[in-house]
């Protein structure tokens, strides 16, 4: 997922990375969500074992890192 991290860093250039505790809290909420996909899928990329949000199509491991990201269903901010 280095490419996602690179684009995430560019996308969130002014954003801070949240603490490990907040990352774990966010992932815990995502893991219980019916909109979580177990495997990352786009038209060109399929990654087994990399969780993805079915709504926003983000990789969950990357999405929970950034302070300016939020759940599209407002389950966490």
C-alpha positions as CSV (number, residue, x, y, z in Angstrom):
1,X,0.0,0.0,0.0
2,X,3.0,2.3,-0.4
3,X,1.3,4.0,-3.4
4,X,-1.8,4.7,-1.3
5,X,0.3,6.1,1.5
6,X,2.2,8.3,-1.0
7,X,-1.1,9.7,-2.4
8,X,-2.5,9.9,1.1
9,X,0.5,12.0,2.2
10,X,0.0,14.3,-0.8
11,X,-3.7,14.5,-0.3
12,X,-3.4,15.2,3.4
13,X,-0.2,17.3,3.2
14,X,-1.5,19.8,5.8
15,X,-3.0,17.1,8.0
16,X,-1.6,15.4,11.1
17,X,-1.4,11.7,11.8
18,X,-3.5,10.7,14.7
19,X,-2.3,8.6,17.7
20,X,-2.1,4.8,17.5
21,X,-5.0,4.8,20.1
22,X,-7.3,6.8,17.8
23,X,-6.3,4.7,14.8
24,X,-7.3,1.6,16.7
25,X,-10.6,3.1,17.9
26,X,-11.4,4.1,14.3
27,X,-10.5,0.6,12.9
28,X,-12.5,-1.1,15.6
29,X,-15.6,0.9,14.5
30,X,-14.9,0.2,10.9
31,X,-14.5,-3.6,11.6
32,X,-18.1,-3.7,12.9
33,X,-19.5,-1.7,10.0
34,X,-21.6,-3.4,7.3
35,X,-20.0,-1.2,4.7
36,X,-16.5,-2.7,5.3
37,X,-15.1,-4.8,2.5
38,X,-12.5,-7.3,3.5
39,X,-10.5,-7.0,0.2
40,X,-9.6,-3.7,-1.5
41,X,-11.1,-3.5,-5.0
42,X,-11.0,-0.9,-7.7
43,X,-11.1,-1.3,-11.5
44,X,-7.4,-1.8,-11.7
45,X,-6.3,-3.0,-8.3
46,X,-7.4,-5.9,-6.1
47,X,-5.6,-6.4,-2.7
48,X,-6.5,-9.4,-0.6
49,X,-6.6,-8.7,3.1
50,X,-6.6,-4.9,2.8
51,X,-9.9,-3.6,4.1
52,X,-11.9,-1.0,2.2
53,X,-14.9,1.2,2.8
54,X,-17.6,0.4,0.3
55,X,-18.9,4.0,0.4
56,X,-15.9,6.1,-0.1
57,X,-13.6,3.3,-1.5
58,X,-10.7,4.3,0.7
59,X,-8.3,1.8,2.2
60,X,-9.3,1.7,5.9
61,X,-5.7,1.3,7.1
62,X,-4.9,4.6,5.4
63,X,-8.1,6.5,6.1
64,X,-7.9,6.1,9.9
65,X,-4.4,7.7,9.9
66,X,-5.3,11.2,9.1
67,X,-6.8,13.8,11.5
68,X,-8.8,15.5,8.7
69,X,-10.5,12.2,7.6
70,X,-13.9,11.1,8.8
71,X,-16.3,8.2,8.3
72,X,-18.7,8.8,5.5
73,X,-21.5,7.6,7.8
74,X,-20.3,9.8,10.7
75,X,-19.4,6.9,12.9
76,X,-16.1,8.6,13.8
77,X,-14.3,11.8,13.0
